[in-house]
Amino acid sequence: MPVLPWLLVVILCQCGGLACPEGCRCPLESRVVRCTHGQLREIPQGIPRDTRVLYLDANEITGLPDGTLRELRQLRELYLSDNLIENISPAAFGELGSRLQLLDLSNNRLQQLGPAEAASTLRAKMRLYGNPWHCGCSLQELLEALPLEAETLEDVVCSSAAREEYVGHPFALLLNTGIDFCSVQQRTTDVAMLVTMFCWFTVLIAYVVYYVQRNQAETRRHLEYLKSLPIKQPSPEEEEEEEMEEDTLSTIL
């Protein structure tokens, strides 16, 4: 059997043209990689570099660390729905963020999506529903930085927020009513600082009052002790000596 053709196949696989990670399917010439229900806990290694569509949905992936997708420069669609993703590193997408056309993050465990400065490079259509979003200033800044469609914004529903009455409402609807979560957070911070300062001031006043009262009590106890001391009476000899000294002094004068 000729060895050269098989050697060429191995070289092509190592270069990324035909390689396929374990638990995934890579149909030839489709440039689509399907890893759905692959029981994956992280992004697999060895994904062909020319992949344009990557299905990683319905796995157990918990996060996207830095440089996870750095080599997939031709990727246009990324499906990560129905995983356990709780955090996404700001550098997870890198330069890929400006080339992605679709990013599906639905039905995960995301509360935040990372700093607005890092996420602002994403230009893809996004699916964000089914996540326990925490509605606050960070999420507001993020959504303002991303070019999201109206239907995508409506999918972001508050699972937690600074105020209980916001829970269960679409975040975009709350913003449209004029609520500014950043100003709410600032007011909350200011109130917390005032409460903290008041507590410290109260403790200081209490300590000063305690210190003054303690000194007064010690002073009273010392005076009472001095009053309780017996007065020493002079002996007859001492009285006689004092009289002689007085007589001598009178004679001299």
Contacts in CASP RR format, 6 or more apart in sequence:
PFRMAT RR
TARGET T0000
AUTHOR 0000-0000-0000
METHOD contacts of the structure
MODEL  1
MPVLPWLLVVILCQCGGLACPEGCRCPLESRVVRCTHGQLREIPQGIPRD
TRVLYLDANEITGLPDGTLRELRQLRELYLSDNLIENISPAAFGELGSRL
QLLDLSNNRLQQLGPAEAASTLRAKMRLYGNPWHCGCSLQELLEALPLEA
ETLEDVVCSSAAREEYVGHPFALLLNTGIDFCSVQQRTTDVAMLVTMFCW
FTVLIAYVVYYVQRNQAETRRHLEYLKSLPIKQPSPEEEEEEEMEEDTLS
TIL
9 18 0 8 1.000
12 18 0 8 1.000
13 19 0 8 1.000
16 46 0 8 1.000
16 48 0 8 1.000
16 49 0 8 1.000
16 50 0 8 1.000
17 48 0 8 1.000
17 49 0 8 1.000
17 50 0 8 1.000
18 26 0 8 1.000
18 28 0 8 1.000
18 48 0 8 1.000
19 26 0 8 1.000
19 46 0 8 1.000
19 47 0 8 1.000
19 48 0 8 1.000
20 26 0 8 1.000
20 33 0 8 1.000
20 46 0 8 1.000
20 48 0 8 1.000
21 33 0 8 1.000
21 35 0 8 1.000
21 44 0 8 1.000
21 45 0 8 1.000
21 46 0 8 1.000
21 47 0 8 1.000
22 44 0 8 1.000
23 35 0 8 1.000
23 38 0 8 1.000
23 39 0 8 1.000
23 40 0 8 1.000
23 44 0 8 1.000
24 33 0 8 1.000
24 34 0 8 1.000
24 35 0 8 1.000
24 38 0 8 1.000
24 44 0 8 1.000
24 47 0 8 1.000
25 33 0 8 1.000
25 34 0 8 1.000
25 35 0 8 1.000
26 32 0 8 1.000
26 33 0 8 1.000
26 34 0 8 1.000
26 48 0 8 1.000
27 34 0 8 1.000
31 48 0 8 1.000
31 50 0 8 1.000
31 51 0 8 1.000
31 52 0 8 1.000
31 53 0 8 1.000
31 74 0 8 1.000
32 51 0 8 1.000
32 52 0 8 1.000
32 53 0 8 1.000
32 54 0 8 1.000
32 55 0 8 1.000
33 47 0 8 1.000
33 48 0 8 1.000
33 51 0 8 1.000
33 53 0 8 1.000
33 54 0 8 1.000
33 55 0 8 1.000
34 55 0 8 1.000
35 44 0 8 1.000
35 54 0 8 1.000
35 55 0 8 1.000
35 56 0 8 1.000
35 59 0 8 1.000
36 55 0 8 1.000
36 56 0 8 1.000
36 57 0 8 1.000
36 58 0 8 1.000
36 59 0 8 1.000
37 58 0 8 1.000
37 59 0 8 1.000
38 58 0 8 1.000
38 59 0 8 1.000
39 59 0 8 1.000
39 60 0 8 1.000
40 56 0 8 1.000
40 59 0 8 1.000
40 60 0 8 1.000
40 61 0 8 1.000
41 59 0 8 1.000
41 60 0 8 1.000
41 61 0 8 1.000
41 62 0 8 1.000
42 61 0 8 1.000
42 62 0 8 1.000
42 63 0 8 1.000
43 56 0 8 1.000
43 61 0 8 1.000
43 64 0 8 1.000
43 68 0 8 1.000
43 69 0 8 1.000
47 54 0 8 1.000
47 71 0 8 1.000
47 72 0 8 1.000
49 71 0 8 1.000
49 72 0 8 1.000
49 73 0 8 1.000
49 74 0 8 1.000
50 74 0 8 1.000
51 72 0 8 1.000
51 74 0 8 1.000
51 75 0 8 1.000
52 74 0 8 1.000
52 75 0 8 1.000
52 76 0 8 1.000
52 77 0 8 1.000
53 75 0 8 1.000
53 76 0 8 1.000
53 77 0 8 1.000
53 79 0 8 1.000
54 72 0 8 1.000
54 75 0 8 1.000
54 77 0 8 1.000
54 78 0 8 1.000
54 79 0 8 1.000
55 79 0 8 1.000
56 78 0 8 1.000
56 79 0 8 1.000
56 80 0 8 1.000
56 83 0 8 1.000
57 79 0 8 1.000
57 80 0 8 1.000
57 81 0 8 1.000
57 82 0 8 1.000
57 83 0 8 1.000
57 104 0 8 1.000
58 81 0 8 1.000
58 82 0 8 1.000
58 83 0 8 1.000
59 82 0 8 1.000
59 83 0 8 1.000
60 83 0 8 1.000
60 84 0 8 1.000
61 80 0 8 1.000
61 83 0 8 1.000
61 84 0 8 1.000
61 85 0 8 1.000
62 83 0 8 1.000
62 84 0 8 1.000
62 85 0 8 1.000
62 86 0 8 1.000
63 85 0 8 1.000
63 86 0 8 1.000
63 87 0 8 1.000
63 88 0 8 1.000
63 89 0 8 1.000
64 80 0 8 1.000
64 85 0 8 1.000
64 87 0 8 1.000
64 88 0 8 1.000
64 89 0 8 1.000
64 92 0 8 1.000
64 93 0 8 1.000
65 89 0 8 1.000
65 92 0 8 1.000
66 89 0 8 1.000
66 90 0 8 1.000
66 91 0 8 1.000
66 92 0 8 1.000
67 89 0 8 1.000
67 91 0 8 1.000
67 92 0 8 1.000
67 94 0 8 1.000
68 89 0 8 1.000
68 92 0 8 1.000
69 75 0 8 1.000
69 78 0 8 1.000
69 92 0 8 1.000
69 93 0 8 1.000
69 94 0 8 1.000
69 96 0 8 1.000
70 94 0 8 1.000
70 96 0 8 1.000
72 96 0 8 1.000
73 95 0 8 1.000
73 96 0 8 1.000
73 99 0 8 1.000
74 99 0 8 1.000
75 96 0 8 1.000
75 99 0 8 1.000
75 100 0 8 1.000
76 99 0 8 1.000
76 100 0 8 1.000
76 101 0 8 1.000
76 102 0 8 1.000
77 100 0 8 1.000
77 101 0 8 1.000
77 102 0 8 1.000
78 100 0 8 1.000
78 102 0 8 1.000
78 103 0 8 1.000
78 104 0 8 1.000
78 124 0 8 1.000
79 102 0 8 1.000
79 104 0 8 1.000
80 103 0 8 1.000
80 104 0 8 1.000
80 105 0 8 1.000
80 108 0 8 1.000
81 104 0 8 1.000
81 105 0 8 1.000
81 106 0 8 1.000
81 107 0 8 1.000
81 108 0 8 1.000
81 127 0 8 1.000
82 106 0 8 1.000
82 107 0 8 1.000
82 108 0 8 1.000
83 107 0 8 1.000
83 108 0 8 1.000
84 108 0 8 1.000
84 109 0 8 1.000
85 105 0 8 1.000
85 108 0 8 1.000
85 109 0 8 1.000
85 110 0 8 1.000
86 108 0 8 1.000
86 109 0 8 1.000
86 110 0 8 1.000
86 111 0 8 1.000
87 110 0 8 1.000
87 112 0 8 1.000
87 114 0 8 1.000
88 110 0 8 1.000
88 113 0 8 1.000
88 114 0 8 1.000
90 114 0 8 1.000
90 115 0 8 1.000
90 117 0 8 1.000
90 118 0 8 1.000
90 119 0 8 1.000
91 118 0 8 1.000
93 100 0 8 1.000
93 121 0 8 1.000
93 122 0 8 1.000
94 121 0 8 1.000
97 121 0 8 1.000
97 122 0 8 1.000
97 123 0 8 1.000
97 124 0 8 1.000
98 121 0 8 1.000
98 122 0 8 1.000
98 123 0 8 1.000
99 123 0 8 1.000
100 122 0 8 1.000
100 123 0 8 1.000
100 124 0 8 1.000
101 124 0 8 1.000
101 125 0 8 1.000
102 124 0 8 1.000
102 125 0 8 1.000
102 126 0 8 1.000
102 127 0 8 1.000
103 122 0 8 1.000
103 124 0 8 1.000
103 125 0 8 1.000
103 126 0 8 1.000
103 127 0 8 1.000
104 126 0 8 1.000
104 127 0 8 1.000
105 113 0 8 1.000
105 126 0 8 1.000
105 127 0 8 1.000
105 128 0 8 1.000
105 131 0 8 1.000
106 127 0 8 1.000
106 128 0 8 1.000
106 129 0 8 1.000
106 130 0 8 1.000
106 131 0 8 1.000
106 155 0 8 1.000
107 129 0 8 1.000
107 130 0 8 1.000
107 131 0 8 1.000
108 130 0 8 1.000
108 131 0 8 1.000
109 131 0 8 1.000
109 132 0 8 1.000
110 128 0 8 1.000
110 131 0 8 1.000
110 132 0 8 1.000
110 133 0 8 1.000
111 131 0 8 1.000
111 132 0 8 1.000
111 133 0 8 1.000
111 134 0 8 1.000
111 159 0 8 1.000
111 160 0 8 1.000
112 133 0 8 1.000
112 134 0 8 1.000
112 138 0 8 1.000
112 139 0 8 1.000
112 142 0 8 1.000
113 119 0 8 1.000
113 128 0 8 1.000
113 139 0 8 1.000
113 142 0 8 1.000
114 138 0 8 1.000
114 142 0 8 1.000
115 138 0 8 1.000
115 142 0 8 1.000
116 138 0 8 1.000
116 141 0 8 1.000
116 142 0 8 1.000
116 144 0 8 1.000
116 145 0 8 1.000
117 145 0 8 1.000
119 142 0 8 1.000
119 145 0 8 1.000
119 146 0 8 1.000
120 145 0 8 1.000
120 146 0 8 1.000
122 146 0 8 1.000
123 147 0 8 1.000
125 149 0 8 1.000
125 152 0 8 1.000
126 146 0 8 1.000
126 148 0 8 1.000
126 152 0 8 1.000
127 152 0 8 1.000
127 155 0 8 1.000
128 152 0 8 1.000
128 155 0 8 1.000
128 156 0 8 1.000
129 155 0 8 1.000
129 156 0 8 1.000
129 157 0 8 1.000
130 155 0 8 1.000
130 157 0 8 1.000
131 156 0 8 1.000
131 159 0 8 1.000
132 159 0 8 1.000
132 160 0 8 1.000
133 139 0 8 1.000
133 156 0 8 1.000
133 157 0 8 1.000
133 158 0 8 1.000
133 159 0 8 1.000
133 160 0 8 1.000
133 171 0 8 1.000
134 158 0 8 1.000
134 159 0 8 1.000
134 160 0 8 1.000
134 161 0 8 1.000
135 158 0 8 1.000
135 160 0 8 1.000
135 161 0 8 1.000
135 162 0 8 1.000
135 166 0 8 1.000
135 171 0 8 1.000
135 174 0 8 1.000
135 181 0 8 1.000
136 161 0 8 1.000
136 162 0 8 1.000
136 181 0 8 1.000
136 182 0 8 1.000
136 184 0 8 1.000
136 185 0 8 1.000
137 181 0 8 1.000
137 182 0 8 1.000
137 184 0 8 1.000
137 185 0 8 1.000
139 156 0 8 1.000
139 171 0 8 1.000
139 181 0 8 1.000
140 171 0 8 1.000
140 175 0 8 1.000
140 180 0 8 1.000
140 181 0 8 1.000
140 182 0 8 1.000
141 182 0 8 1.000
143 153 0 8 1.000
143 156 0 8 1.000
143 171 0 8 1.000
143 172 0 8 1.000
143 175 0 8 1.000
150 172 0 8 1.000
153 170 0 8 1.000
153 171 0 8 1.000
153 172 0 8 1.000
154 170 0 8 1.000
154 172 0 8 1.000
154 173 0 8 1.000
155 170 0 8 1.000
156 170 0 8 1.000
156 171 0 8 1.000
156 172 0 8 1.000
157 168 0 8 1.000
157 169 0 8 1.000
157 170 0 8 1.000
157 171 0 8 1.000
158 166 0 8 1.000
158 167 0 8 1.000
158 168 0 8 1.000
158 169 0 8 1.000
158 170 0 8 1.000
158 171 0 8 1.000
158 174 0 8 1.000
159 167 0 8 1.000
159 168 0 8 1.000
160 167 0 8 1.000
161 167 0 8 1.000
161 181 0 8 1.000
162 181 0 8 1.000
162 184 0 8 1.000
162 185 0 8 1.000
162 188 0 8 1.000
163 184 0 8 1.000
166 174 0 8 1.000
166 179 0 8 1.000
174 181 0 8 1.000
175 181 0 8 1.000
234 242 0 8 1.000
END
